[in-house]
Amino acid sequence: YHLIFAISGYATLILAGVISQSRERAVLSSMIMEERQQRAASEITQLTASNSNLLELLNFSLDRILKMLGLSGGAIHVFHKARESLVLGSYQGLSARLARRLETIEIGDTSIGQTAKNKRLLVIRNLRLSQDYEFFGGQQDGFTHMALVPIVSEGENWGVITLFGKGSYRPGSLQVDLLEQFGEQLGAALVLG
């Protein structure tokens, strides 16, 4: 019996250690992701202060967020106030056909237009179930999920970041808080610029 108690006690200690390590890894991973986001936002702000080229800022921002989240492609639309429309500012990982199609978006037309209008983040976990499936290259480009992040500063709409993913959507892979912060940081950078 002493041996059984000793073995079960030892197994409990090992299990507690494994659980503790997995929690520590999750906390560390979260901290690293937050630090990367802060660094990316800081670099965007610095770039804005040192460079007045809007397209360079958008390209840099899109590249950073796609790499940070490990997504397949994306686009940034900037709001053209005079025409009251969204203008495609930057795209990466998309076919030229899909990029040309995205240029035709108007407020309220699609999920991008709705995101700009409502200024609320939208995550479509299964693009196949969305009415925008064909429009956003679900069949030809193979995108399966997407996130739409409003670019907002002081309650004012500046545009939308559209992020596309391929393969199965993993719950928690798109951190909503981080995406919203990124949209706000880019909005602040556009205001500064």
Steps between C-alpha positions, in 0.01 A plus 500: 500500500785738581641440154161568335458823701855604413445433126163678495652796690790513255260482203293782651813715537597436137147579379493822705837596352379438143181703559703781655739506204216506245341796682833679513546441125152639425569811711844542341355456149235764575764739634721448193205564266409817690864617489515435122180698452633791706829494307317490165275789604803698617680437169191614308482822703873563447468439127212748484702764681799453267323440169199664340452224241158349579545195277827407671330524840212277386729241338716485813197470731338225293824301479548520879150384594495216245832365628396547863180297456632257236222577249503446122407842367337830567411846382466847650228734378528868587184709514476773234288765672433716195362208300358322806654172388766250598819506291734201499828625645710186527471126443715193550454130426197562276460436130484810276144392407386507862683828570323664202170364627565642849557846345131511400371473859261767622378565854228249595559270200696222667643406837781752442246775435295398804812498719587852387144618557455339843863552617488155660742210461356199316643146486355254245615157619356309206508710185308231311190583709529872421320669212837660422664161428535547123576872525791445738666226297380203700484265203775626269748630758423237764434728797300333777473766773554873538519783748390856430656765723371859493766772493356749747642803677297704751178343373574597140522238224823492300460164326508121542772235527386173337693185596459165323590154627520159334444160658287431804436783743652438844295653786700776667746538210360846427530705817216752484653743753830502315330559163291787638810660652681463168214675318504783754879533479489519122218757523712710739797465263288618204384800705861584589603467135 
